[in-house]
Amino acid sequence: MTETPLTAIHQGIVDVFRRAIPAVHAEGAPQELSREMATLIPTIIRNAAGARDLWEVLWKEFEEGPADESDYLRRGNELAGVLNSWHGVLQDLRSTCDDLALREVPVPNAPALRAALQENEQLRALLKNNWPWPGRQELIIDPNMVEASRAAIERGECDDLEDLIRGLPDESRATS
């Protein structure tokens, strides 16, 4: 598998923002800082969301050609590095917004950072738990259980999938 420059591109973008945040912070006047942050936040969030695209590109490469364990390990570590870097940038940004809030200078789109941080944390958890890391224990399928399940289905001893779905609690009612 040939190495793509995607992770290097992401790291480069992260480095630009890492330098931009302290530079903006040094501007001084809280109102001016708030305006700069309001401009910077959507750009950073949009770029951070590209980490999910990076995941999908890497996964598509694995689907298109055979990969060995070292490819999975190398790419997984690269992706973890990108996600961790974005997490740091988003945390720095949120910290700056929190500092401004303490000075009673709101940043209009600061709440969007919470969602961006949550998505980043979810991606990091998905990577940790679902990436095909080398040495990971593979799912063991019990052929006897499969055969018993097929026999139960043939005898009509199972619930219809649509009935099971209808029986699930409605999430929209539970959160209102």
RARARA-V239521 format. One record per backbone hydrogen bond with DSSP energy under -0.5 kcal/mol. NH is the residue of the N-H (numbers start at 1). CO is the residue of the C=O. E is the energy in kcal/mol with one decimal. If there is no record, write none. Layout:
BEGIN
NH:CO:E / NH:CO:E
END
This chain:
BEGIN
9:5:-2.5 / 10:6:-2.5 / 11:7:-2.7 / 12:8:-2.3 / 13:9:-2.3 / 14:10:-2.7 / 15:11:-2.4 / 16:12:-1.9 / 17:13:-2.1 / 18:14:-2.8 / 19:15:-1.8 / 20:16:-1.9 / 21:17:-2.4 / 22:18:-0.9 / 23:19:-1.4 / 24:20:-2.8 / 25:21:-2.5 / 26:22:-2.1 / 27:24:-1.4 / 28:25:-1.0 / 29:27:-1.0 / 33:29:-2.6 / 34:30:-2.6 / 35:31:-2.0 / 36:32:-2.4 / 37:33:-2.8 / 38:34:-2.5 / 39:35:-1.4 / 40:36:-2.3 / 41:37:-2.9 / 42:38:-0.6 / 43:39:-0.7 / 44:40:-2.5 / 45:41:-2.9 / 46:42:-2.4 / 47:43:-2.1 / 48:44:-2.9 / 49:45:-2.1 / 50:46:-0.5 / 50:47:-0.9 / 51:48:-1.9 / 52:49:-1.3 / 53:49:-0.7 / 54:50:-2.2 / 55:51:-2.2 / 56:52:-2.2 / 57:53:-2.5 / 58:54:-2.6 / 59:55:-2.6 / 60:56:-2.3 / 61:57:-2.1 / 62:58:-1.7 / 63:59:-2.1 / 64:60:-2.0 / 65:61:-1.3 / 71:68:-0.8 / 72:68:-1.7 / 73:69:-2.5 / 74:70:-2.8 / 75:71:-2.7 / 76:72:-2.5 / 77:73:-2.4 / 78:74:-2.2 / 79:75:-2.8 / 80:76:-2.4 / 81:77:-2.1 / 82:78:-2.2 / 83:79:-2.7 / 84:80:-2.5 / 85:81:-2.3 / 86:82:-2.6 / 87:83:-2.2 / 88:84:-2.1 / 89:85:-2.1 / 90:86:-2.9 / 91:87:-2.5 / 92:88:-2.5 / 93:89:-2.5 / 94:90:-2.5 / 95:91:-2.6 / 96:92:-2.2 / 97:93:-2.3 / 98:94:-2.6 / 99:95:-2.4 / 100:96:-2.1 / 101:97:-2.4 / 102:98:-2.1 / 103:99:-1.1 / 104:101:-1.7 / 105:100:-2.8 / 106:104:-0.5 / 108:106:-0.6 / 110:107:-2.0 / 112:109:-1.1 / 113:110:-1.9 / 114:110:-0.5 / 114:111:-0.9 / 115:111:-0.9 / 116:112:-1.9 / 117:113:-3.0 / 118:114:-2.3 / 119:115:-2.5 / 120:116:-2.3 / 121:117:-2.6 / 122:118:-2.5 / 123:119:-2.5 / 124:120:-2.4 / 125:121:-2.2 / 126:122:-2.8 / 127:123:-2.7 / 128:124:-2.3 / 129:125:-2.6 / 130:126:-3.1 / 131:126:-0.5 / 131:127:-1.4 / 133:131:-2.7 / 136:133:-1.6 / 141:139:-0.6 / 142:140:-0.6 / 143:141:-0.8 / 146:142:-2.0 / 147:143:-2.3 / 148:144:-2.4 / 149:145:-2.3 / 150:146:-2.3 / 151:147:-2.2 / 152:148:-2.1 / 153:149:-2.2 / 154:150:-2.4 / 155:151:-1.7 / 156:153:-1.3 / 157:152:-2.9 / 164:160:-2.1 / 165:161:-2.4 / 166:162:-2.4 / 167:163:-1.3 / 168:165:-1.4 / 171:169:-0.8 / 173:170:-0.6 / 174:170:-1.8 / 175:171:-1.7 / 176:172:-0.6
END
